[in-house]
Each structure stands twice: as structure tokens, then as C-alpha cells.
Amino acid sequence: MHSKRIFNISLLLPALFFLLVFLLLPVLLLIVTAFRNQDADMNLLPGYTVSRYVLIFTTPSYLNAIVMTIGIALLTTLICLVAAYPAAYLLTHARNRTVHAAFYVILVSPLLTSVVVRTFSWIVLLAQNGLVNQFLEKMGIIHAPLSLLWNMPAVIVAYVQVMLPFAVMPLVTTMGDISPSLSKASMSLGVGRVRTFFHVTMPLTIPGLVSGGVIVFSLTAGSYITPLLIGGGRQPFLSLLIYQQAIQLMDLPMAGALSTVLMILVFVIILPIEILLKRWEAKVYG
């Protein structure tokens, strides 16, 4: 038994070493750098300061970026979860293998394409001379191009398209584990399909719902490619501020402080949800 435990731990050592060196250590260095002093030329100096965090939480533009980042991430997560249920239901209950395979390819294919390519495709669609405006003009619905790009609604639409597969896949896994006999038993007692869904299917898919929501929220809160390209870099997102501080201004301590704030905010929102999910699972499943 002891030798088996040692063997199992030895199998984990390469992955643990990789995570330590390439994930935990850089994060720790980032957090430490955020407290370092620096001169006017952005050179790090001895000593530490909390002035950057004070600046972040006392400057309206930074506070607005925090609220906007969390708000848009939550809105994107909500839209993705609502849209994920029909897609997951179709994938789970499709009886025809060809139809099932087609739905699965449609769902997974965006993940096989670079997020940059997918985002540029939205520019082709939504630009003033893009396909959407050209179609609306030819149909006589509009007489002048609409401003569909470089705004927040466009960013949200692109976010949903990029993140939707991450919400669907956990739901598909959870729905696949639900026995069809439960729904049949419910409907045999005179309960309709709608009530069966809300009282039988939906409660059993809560673990997949929460898992998908956590993934979508985390990825959306930290994404910068989509708001940079679709929003024109003018939308108040923490990810864009981090990009500007690190790449354009070369202010690594400030970028580290903003990154730390973003990580803490995401962690503070996700942790209570995960705790409630564990308690709910323990209560329901024993």
C-alpha cells in the first residue's frame, strides 16, 4: 500500500513540477513585483509600496474598469448558460448519429480555430462595409450603414460566440449521466415536458451548469483579444489596462497590481459558488 502511494505520487511529480515552475512561481513573482518601488524610468528599486493598490481603488477610471469587467463577465456567463441548455439538450438527446455528429462538430469547430481569427471574422461581419450592413442595405431595411462595431454590444456578442462551447460541454457531460427513465417516470405521472425539465432535468444539471459558468466567467474576465479588436481598445476592461501597462507603457509593477486585483476578484466570486456547490452535492447525493 505504501509503495503504491509512492508510485502514484511519483506520477504526479512531473505535472506538479511543471505547474510550480511555469504557473505558481510566475504568479508569485508578479505579485511581488506589484509591490516594488520604481524610478521615473520604470527601473525597479529596493523597497516595497502599496501605492499602486491605493491608486487603483481610489481612481474612478480603475473602479469603473473593475465594475465593467465583472459586470460584462457575469452577463456573458448568463447568456452563455441560457444558450447552452438547448444546445446541450440537442447533443444529448439526438437519436440520429449523423445529426449528433453534426451538432458536435458545429460545437467543437470554433475551439479548433484561433480566437484571433474568430474575432477578426466578427470585424468582417460587423464593419460599416461588412456583410451584415451590405445585406441590410440590399434588403432595403437600412439606407445608411449601422455602427455595429467598436461598442460594448459587439464585444458581448463576440464574447458569447467564443465562450459558448465552454458552457455547453460540461452541461452535455452532466445531461449524459441523467437516466432517461427519470424524465419518463415524471411524464408518466402527468407532468409535462416543461415542468419535467425544471423539476427533474435542471436540478440534476446544476453541477455542469456551475462548472460551465465558472469556466466562462474566468475566461471572459481575463480575455483581452476580443475587447481589443472588437471594442477597438476603447472599452474599460481590466484586461486591456493590464495589456496597456505591460506592453505599451512597460510599467510591469502596475500591470502586476492590476493582474493581482483581477485574480483576487475572480477568486472571491468563484470560491463561494464552489463551496455552495459542494454543500449542495453533499446534501443531495449524501
N, C-alpha and C positions, 0 to 999 in steps of 0.2 A: 504493500500500500504506500509506504514511504517512498520507495523507488519510483512508483507510478506518478506520485505527486511531483517529484523532482523532474521526471521526464516531461510532464505537462508544462511545468514552469519553464523548462529549457526551450520548449517550442514557442513560448511567448516572448522569450528574451529578444530575438531579432526585431519583432514588431515594437516591443517596449523601448528598445534602444533607438529605433527609428523615430518614434514619437517624441522621445526625450530630446534627441539632438535636433530634430527638424521642426518640432512644434512647441513643446514646453519651453525649451531654452530660448528660442527667439521671442516668445511671448514675454518671458521674464525680462529679457534684455530690453524689449520695447517698453515695458512698464518702468524699469529703472531709468531708461533714457528720458522718459517723460518728466522725471523729477530733476534732471541735471540742469545746472546753470549753463548759460552760453553767452558769448560776447556778440557784438554787433555784426560780426562776420559769420555767425552761425557755428562758431567753434565751441565745442564742449569745454566747460571749465570745472575745476574741483568744486564740490559743494552741491547741495540739493535745494530745491524750491518747490512750493505748491502754487506758485503764482499763476501757472497756466490753468490749473483747475479752477482757481478763483475767477480767472478771466472767462472761462467757458460758461460758468454758472452765473455770471453777472452781466454778460453781454447779450442783449436781446437777439442779435443775429444768430448766435450759437444756440440759445434756448429755442428759437424758432426752428432751427435745423433739427434739434433733438425731437421736438414735438412732431414736426413734419415727417421725420424718418420713421418714428414709431407708429404714427397715425397711418401713413401710407402702407407700411409693412402689415399692420393689422387689417386694413381694408383689402389689400391684395390677398391676404390669407383667407379672409371671409369669402371673397368672391371665388377664389380657387376651390375652397371646400364645398361651396354650394354647387359649383360647376362640376366638381369631381364625382359627386354622387351618381348622376345619370351615366357618366362615362364608366365608372366602376361597375354599376349595375349591368350595363350592356356587356362589358367584358366578362362578367361573372356568369351571366345567365344566357349568353349567346349559345344556342344549341348547335348551330351550324359551325363546323370547324373553320371553314373558309371565312365566314363572317367574323368569327372570333380572331382569327389570324390577321384579318384586315384591320379590325379595330386596334389590335395590339401594335401592329406596325405603325398605324397613324399616331398612336400614343407615344411610342418609343422613338420614332424617327426624329422628332425635334432634339432629343438628347444626343443624337449622333451628329448633330450639326453644331458648329461653334456658335456660342452666344453672340459673338460679334457679327457673324454672318446673318443670324436671325434678326438681330437688331437693325442692321442695315437694310434688310428686306422690308422692315416697317417704314423706313425712310422712303424707300421706293414707292410704297403704297400710299403713304400719308402726305408726301410733299405736295406743294401747290401745283406742280405739274405731274403729280403722281397718278397712279392708276385709279384711285378712288375718286379724286376730283375730275379726272378725264371722263370716267364713267358717268358721274352725276351730271356733268355738263352735256354729254352726248344724249343723256336721257331727258334733258330739259328740266331737271329738278333744280339746278342752280344756274346762275348766269355769271358768277364770278367764283374763282377758287376759294375754298374754305381754308381757314387756318387750322389744320388738323395736327400740325407738328409743333415741336418746341413748347409744349404745355404739359400740365400735370395729367389731364385725362389720357393723353397719348402715352405717357410714361406708365400709367396704371394698366392700360390695355396691353402694352408690351410686356410688363411685369407678369400679368396673368398668363399670357401665352408662353412665356419662358418657364414659369413656375408650376403650371398646371400638372404636368406629369409627376412631379414630386408629391402632389396631393393625391393623385389617383392611385399610384402604385401601392401605398400602404392600405388604402381602402379596398383595393382588389384582393390583397392578401387576406385581410380580415373577413371580407364577404365570402371568400372562397372557403373559409373554415366554418361558415354557418351551415348547418344541416338544412337542406330544402324541406325536410319534414316539419320543421318548426313553423314555417310560413304556411304549409299545407294544413297543419293542425289548427293554426289560428283562423284561416279562412273556412275550414270545415265547421267551426263553431259560430259562423255567421259574421265574422269580422271581415270587412272589405280590404282591398289591397292597400288603400291609403293608410288606414288605421293599423294594418299589419306592419307596414313599413315603419311607422312612427313608434309603435309599441313593441315590436319584435326585432325587426332588422336594424333600425337605427341605434337602439341601445347596445346591441352586440357589436356594432362597428365603431363604438366610441374609442377604443384603443387605436385603431387605424386612423380615425379622424384626428385624434390628438397628435399622433406621430406625424401625419402629413402636415398638420398645421404648424407644428414646431419646426419642421424642415423648411417649409415655405417661408415662415416668418424670419427664421435665421438667415436664410439665403437672401431674402429681399432686403432686410435691414443692412446687410453688408455689401450689397451689389452697387457697383458704380458705373459699369459699362452702359447699362440701359438708360439711366438718367443723364449720363454724359452725352450719349449720342442722340437719344430721342428728345430729351429735355434741353439739349443744347448747352449743358453745363450750367444752366442758369437756375435750376431748381435747388431749393435749400435742403440738401441731404448731407448727413454727416459723412457718408462715404465720399462724396465729392469734395468736401472740405479736407478730408484726410488726403485725398489724391492731390489736391492743390498744394497743401502744406508740404507733402513729401516729395512730389515730383517737380512742381513748378517753383516753389519757394525754397526748397531744400531745408525746411525747418523740421528736422526729424523729431526733436522733443515735443513740439506742438502736435505733430502728426501722431506721435505716440500717446499723448494725453487724450486726443480725440478718439483714438482707437480704443484706449482703455475705457473711456466713458461708454463707447458703443458696446464693447464686450460686456461691461457690467450691466448696462440696461437690458441687453438681450438675456443675460443670465438671470437677472432679477425677475423678468417676465416669464421665462421658461420654467425656472425651478419650482415655483408654486404649482404650476399646471402639472408638472411631472409628479409632484408629491400627491396632489389630489387624485391623479390617475391611478397611482399605486394604491392609495386607500380605497378608491372605488373598485378596483380589480380585486383587492383583498376582501372587500365586503360582498361582492357579487359572486366571486369564484371560490371564496374561502381561502 
